[in-house]
Amino acid sequence: MTNYSDFVAMNAPKIEQSICEFLQKETIGEELTKSMIYSIKAGGKKFRPLLFLATLDLLDYSITQSEYDVASSLEMVHTYSLIHDDLPAMDDDDLRRGMPTNHIEFGEALAILAGDGLLTEAFHLLSLADIDPEKLVKIMGILSASAGTKGMIAGQVEDIQAENRQVSLEGLQKIHEKKTGALIKSAVEMACIIADATIVVQDKLEQYATALGIAFQIRDDLLDVIGDETLIGKHTGSDEKLNKSTYVSLLGLSGAKEAFYEQCDEAQEALNQVKLELKRPINDLTILDEILKELKEIV
């Protein structure tokens, strides 16, 4: 099996290239193009599109340019959300992935429009993918719902509203199931639709993705407290500055670490059940196993 580092090295550049070529072709305005590509090329992990491709890999589905286009649309939606998250009216961050945030580099107005452009063009690119039309409609619905007003945007609103007040652990998890988890889960759902996964396999993979999304957020909360800015590429302590409820503030460092590993274990158990359903040995490592391993390395 290809390890995760090799999988990233093989696929992340293709995702980035697909996005940049599409934006250069479809965008009028040099500064707007530069602003969008600046954030696309800012060194992100490409976690969501790679999760999509890794799920296809697990399901033995051949990856072509069409699947890279779908993966690219996920990354474009995610990148738009980061540009807007960093704005002064939101989290007011001036550093992202070790580089000045988009509004610091290009100004607030152009950053807003770059984010708008990435969101809109994500669906333009997705609409052109050479995929069965019925499946294409379904995955467009999944992506728009996960990014929309019941998904990521709803979670972002609730996250802002939760500043300067105490939120319960259950309430915090519900916020992040939308803000962080919805787009992560959509990557797996979209792959299942394209690869014709059975209902049982899709259900277990969605359980994997849900637990993975929660673990991902707990890890972010931990890194905001204990992370090295030079390694994670952004300022730490921003949650405390904004007086946000986090897994660390509610559970303490040790409790948050324990919750993180519990979610990783839940994700692993769901993945093991998928392997059994697919008649693969439990100890047969897949890229989805490697993603969990990678996630745990810094915590």
C-alpha positions in Angstrom: 0.0 0.0 0.0 1.2 3.6 -0.7 1.9 5.3 2.6 0.3 8.6 3.4 3.3 10.8 2.6 3.6 9.2 -0.9 -0.2 9.5 -1.4 0.0 13.2 -0.6 3.1 13.7 -2.8 1.3 12.0 -5.7 -2.1 13.7 -5.4 -1.8 17.1 -3.7 0.2 18.7 -6.6 -2.4 17.5 -9.1 -5.2 19.0 -7.0 -3.4 22.3 -6.8 -2.6 22.3 -10.5 -6.2 21.5 -11.4 -7.4 24.5 -9.4 -4.9 27.0 -10.6 -5.3 26.1 -14.2 -9.1 26.4 -13.9 -8.9 29.7 -12.1 -6.5 31.2 -14.6 -8.7 30.1 -17.5 -12.0 31.2 -16.0 -11.2 34.4 -14.1 -11.1 38.0 -15.6 -8.8 40.2 -13.6 -5.1 39.7 -12.7 -5.4 40.8 -9.1 -8.4 38.6 -8.4 -6.7 35.6 -10.0 -3.5 36.3 -7.9 -5.5 36.6 -4.7 -7.4 33.3 -5.2 -4.3 31.4 -6.2 -2.3 32.9 -3.4 -4.5 31.1 -0.8 -4.7 27.9 -2.9 -0.9 27.7 -3.0 -0.3 28.7 0.6 0.8 25.2 1.6 -2.3 23.7 3.0 -2.6 20.0 3.8 -5.4 19.4 1.2 -6.9 17.2 3.8 -10.5 17.2 2.5 -9.8 16.4 -1.2 -7.2 13.8 -0.1 -9.8 12.2 2.2 -12.1 12.0 -0.8 -9.5 10.4 -3.0 -8.4 8.0 -0.2 -12.0 6.9 0.2 -12.2 6.1 -3.6 -8.9 4.2 -3.2 -10.4 2.1 -0.4 -13.4 1.3 -2.6 -11.0 0.3 -5.5 -12.3 3.0 -7.7 -10.0 4.3 -10.5 -9.1 8.0 -10.1 -9.2 10.1 -13.3 -9.1 13.8 -14.0 -12.8 14.0 -13.2 -12.2 12.8 -9.7 -9.4 15.4 -9.3 -11.9 18.0 -10.4 -14.3 16.9 -7.6 -11.5 16.9 -5.1 -10.5 20.3 -6.3 -14.0 21.7 -5.7 -13.7 20.5 -2.1 -10.4 22.4 -1.6 -11.8 25.5 -3.2 -14.8 25.6 -0.8 -12.5 25.0 2.1 -10.0 27.7 1.1 -12.8 30.2 0.6 -13.9 29.5 4.2 -10.4 30.1 5.5 -10.1 33.5 3.7 -13.3 34.6 5.2 -12.6 33.2 8.6 -9.4 35.2 8.8 -11.1 38.5 8.1 -11.2 41.3 10.8 -15.0 40.8 11.2 -14.5 37.1 11.9 -11.3 35.7 13.6 -9.1 38.7 12.7 -6.0 36.6 11.9 -3.0 38.0 10.1 -1.1 34.7 9.6 -2.3 31.5 7.9 0.0 28.5 7.0 3.0 30.6 7.9 2.1 33.4 5.4 0.2 36.7 5.7 -3.5 36.1 5.4 -5.3 37.0 2.2 -6.7 40.3 3.4 -3.3 41.3 4.8 -1.7 40.6 1.4 -4.4 41.9 -0.9 -6.7 44.1 1.2 -10.0 43.3 2.8 -12.3 43.9 -0.2 -10.3 41.8 -2.6 -10.0 39.0 0.0 -13.8 38.9 0.4 -14.2 38.7 -3.4 -11.5 36.1 -3.7 -13.4 34.0 -1.2 -16.7 34.6 -3.1 -14.9 33.6 -6.3 -13.5 30.4 -5.0 -16.9 29.3 -3.6 -18.7 30.1 -6.9 -16.1 28.6 -9.2 -15.9 25.4 -7.1 -19.4 24.6 -8.3 -18.6 25.7 -11.8 -15.6 23.3 -11.9 -17.7 20.5 -10.3 -20.5 20.9 -12.9 -18.0 20.2 -15.6 -16.7 16.9 -14.2 -17.2 13.9 -16.5 -19.4 12.0 -14.1 -22.7 10.2 -14.5 -25.3 13.1 -14.4 -27.4 11.5 -11.7 -24.4 11.0 -9.5 -23.2 14.5 -10.3 -26.4 16.1 -9.1 -26.2 14.1 -5.9 -22.6 15.1 -5.1 -23.4 18.7 -5.9 -26.2 18.6 -3.4 -24.0 17.0 -0.8 -21.3 19.6 -1.2 -23.7 22.6 -1.2 -25.6 21.3 1.8 -22.4 20.6 3.8 -21.0 24.1 3.0 -24.3 25.9 3.4 -26.7 27.2 6.0 -27.3 23.8 7.7 -23.6 22.9 7.5 -20.4 24.9 7.6 -21.9 28.4 7.5 -24.4 27.5 10.3 -21.5 26.3 12.4 -19.5 29.4 11.7 -22.5 31.6 12.8 -22.9 29.5 16.0 -19.2 29.7 16.7 -19.3 33.5 16.5 -22.4 33.6 18.7 -20.6 31.4 21.3 -17.9 33.9 21.9 -17.8 35.4 25.4 -20.2 32.8 26.8 -20.0 29.3 28.1 -21.1 26.5 25.8 -21.8 22.9 27.0 -19.7 20.1 25.7 -22.7 18.8 23.7 -23.4 22.2 22.3 -19.7 22.6 21.3 -19.7 19.3 19.5 -22.9 20.3 17.6 -21.2 23.5 16.5 -18.2 21.8 15.2 -20.1 18.9 13.6 -21.3 21.6 11.3 -18.4 24.1 11.1 -15.6 21.6 10.7 -17.2 18.2 10.4 -19.7 18.7 7.6 -17.2 19.3 4.8 -15.0 16.5 6.0 -18.0 14.1 6.1 -19.1 15.3 2.6 -15.7 14.2 1.2 -16.5 10.6 2.2 -20.2 10.8 1.2 -19.3 12.1 -2.3 -16.8 9.3 -2.8 -19.3 6.7 -1.7 -21.8 8.0 -4.3 -19.3 8.0 -7.1 -18.0 4.5 -6.3 -21.4 2.9 -5.7 -20.7 1.9 -2.1 -23.3 -0.2 -0.4 -25.6 1.3 2.2 -23.7 -0.5 5.0 -20.3 0.6 3.8 -21.4 4.2 3.3 -23.0 4.2 6.8 -19.8 3.0 8.4 -17.6 5.3 6.4 -19.8 8.2 7.4 -19.3 7.1 11.1 -15.6 7.2 10.4 -15.8 10.7 8.9 -17.9 12.0 11.7 -15.5 10.8 14.4 -12.6 12.0 12.3 -14.1 15.5 12.0 -14.5 15.8 15.8 -11.0 14.5 16.3 -9.7 17.1 13.8 -11.4 19.9 15.7 -10.2 18.7 19.1 -6.7 18.6 17.7 -7.0 22.2 16.4 -8.1 23.3 19.9 -5.2 21.5 21.5 -2.7 23.0 19.0 -4.1 26.5 19.7 -2.8 26.0 23.2 0.3 23.7 22.9 1.2 24.1 19.3 4.4 25.6 17.9 3.5 28.6 15.7 6.5 27.8 13.4 5.2 24.3 12.8 1.5 25.0 12.5 1.8 28.2 10.5 -0.6 30.4 12.5 -0.8 32.2 15.8 -1.7 30.3 18.9 -3.9 31.5 21.7 -6.5 33.0 19.4 -9.3 31.0 21.0 -8.5 32.4 24.4 -8.3 35.9 22.9 -11.8 35.6 21.5 -13.0 33.9 24.7 -14.3 30.9 22.9 -15.4 27.7 24.4 -13.1 24.9 23.2 -12.5 21.3 24.1 -9.5 22.4 26.1 -11.4 25.1 28.0 -14.2 22.6 28.8 -12.2 19.5 29.5 -8.7 20.7 30.3 -5.6 19.6 28.4 -5.6 16.0 29.5 -9.3 15.7 29.1 -9.2 17.1 25.6 -6.4 14.7 24.7 -8.4 11.8 26.0 -11.5 12.9 24.0 -9.3 13.2 20.9 -8.0 9.6 21.2 -11.5 8.4 21.9 -12.7 9.9 18.6 -9.8 8.4 16.8 -10.6 5.0 18.3 -14.2 5.4 17.1 -13.1 6.3 13.6 -10.8 3.2 13.6 -13.5 0.9 14.7 -15.8 2.1 12.0 -13.1 1.7 9.4 -12.4 -1.9 10.7 -16.0 -2.7 10.1 -15.8 -1.4 6.6 -12.8 -3.6 5.9 -14.8 -6.6 7.2 -17.7 -5.7 4.9 -15.3 -5.4 2.0 -13.6 -8.7 3.0 -10.3 -7.1 3.7 -8.1 -8.1 6.7 -8.4 -5.8 9.7 -4.6 -5.3 9.8 -4.5 -4.3 6.1 -3.5 -0.7 6.3 -5.3 1.7 4.0 -4.8 5.4 3.3 -7.7 6.1 5.7 -5.8 4.3 8.4 -2.8 6.4 7.6 -4.8 9.6 7.8 -5.7 8.7 11.4 -2.1 7.9 12.2 -1.0 11.2 10.7 -3.6 13.1 12.7 -2.3 11.6 16.0 1.4 12.5 15.4 1.4 16.0 16.7 -1.0 15.5 19.7 
